[in-house]
Amino acid sequence: MIKALVRAHRWRGMLESNLFASVRDLAKAEKINESYLCRVLRLTLLSPTITEAILNGQQPEGLDLARLLQSLPVEWDEQWALLQATT
């Protein structure tokens, strides 16, 4: 999960700094599926509390990357409640 978080923020930075014109261009450069790149990019929308918990190894028991890559609410409180309830 940490590797995915790092990648997500790196890719977001690359897009925001206009190193690539689109997600499609970035996916081609990284030689990965565009859909996967988009799912990983959503990790940049995780609440700071969740991100910090993952980086410190204190995420809810049973939480894995597959769950994180599923659709999550935008509201941070709702993210945390959902992730705790489904793990």
C-alpha positions as CSV (number, residue, x, y, z in Angstrom):
1,M,0.0,0.0,0.0
2,I,2.9,2.4,0.8
3,K,4.3,1.8,-2.7
4,A,0.9,2.6,-4.3
5,L,0.6,5.8,-2.2
6,V,4.0,6.9,-3.2
7,R,3.3,6.2,-6.9
8,A,0.0,8.0,-6.7
9,H,1.6,11.2,-5.4
10,R,4.5,11.0,-7.8
11,W,2.2,10.5,-10.8
12,R,-0.1,13.4,-9.6
13,G,3.0,15.6,-9.3
14,M,4.0,14.7,-12.9
15,L,0.6,15.5,-14.2
16,E,0.4,18.8,-12.3
17,S,3.8,19.9,-13.4
18,N,2.7,19.3,-17.0
19,L,5.4,16.6,-17.7
20,F,2.6,14.7,-19.4
21,A,-0.3,16.2,-21.3
22,S,-2.8,13.5,-20.1
23,V,-3.2,10.4,-18.0
24,R,-3.0,8.4,-21.2
25,D,0.4,9.8,-22.0
26,L,1.6,9.1,-18.5
27,A,0.3,5.5,-18.6
28,K,2.1,4.9,-21.9
29,A,5.3,6.3,-20.4
30,E,5.0,4.2,-17.3
31,K,4.0,1.2,-19.4
32,I,0.9,0.5,-17.3
33,N,-2.8,0.3,-18.0
34,E,-4.5,3.6,-18.0
35,S,-7.4,2.3,-15.9
36,Y,-5.0,1.1,-13.2
37,L,-3.2,4.4,-13.2
38,C,-6.5,6.2,-12.6
39,R,-7.4,3.9,-9.7
40,V,-4.1,4.5,-8.1
41,L,-4.3,8.3,-8.6
42,R,-7.5,8.3,-6.5
43,L,-5.3,7.4,-3.5
44,T,-4.2,11.1,-3.5
45,L,-7.7,11.8,-2.4
46,L,-7.4,9.8,0.8
47,S,-7.8,11.7,4.0
48,P,-4.5,12.6,5.7
49,T,-5.5,10.4,8.7
50,I,-5.8,7.3,6.5
51,T,-2.6,8.1,4.6
52,E,-0.7,8.6,7.9
53,A,-2.1,5.4,9.4
54,I,-1.0,3.4,6.3
55,L,2.5,5.0,6.3
56,N,2.8,4.2,10.1
57,G,1.5,0.6,9.7
58,Q,-1.6,1.5,11.8
59,Q,-4.3,1.1,9.1
60,P,-7.4,-0.9,10.1
61,E,-6.8,-4.6,10.3
62,G,-7.6,-6.4,7.0
63,L,-7.3,-3.2,4.9
64,D,-5.5,-4.0,1.7
65,L,-4.7,-2.3,-1.6
66,A,-7.6,-3.9,-3.4
67,R,-10.0,-2.3,-1.0
68,L,-8.3,1.1,-1.3
69,L,-8.5,1.0,-5.1
70,Q,-12.3,0.6,-4.9
71,S,-14.5,3.6,-5.0
72,L,-14.4,5.6,-1.8
73,P,-16.4,8.7,-0.6
74,V,-14.8,12.1,-1.1
75,E,-15.5,13.2,2.4
76,W,-12.7,12.2,4.7
77,D,-14.8,11.2,7.7
78,E,-16.9,8.9,5.6
79,Q,-13.7,7.3,4.1
80,W,-12.4,6.4,7.6
81,A,-15.8,5.1,8.7
82,L,-16.3,3.0,5.6
83,L,-12.8,1.5,5.7
84,Q,-13.1,0.6,9.4
85,A,-16.5,-1.0,8.8
86,T,-15.5,-3.1,5.9
87,T,-12.3,-4.6,7.2
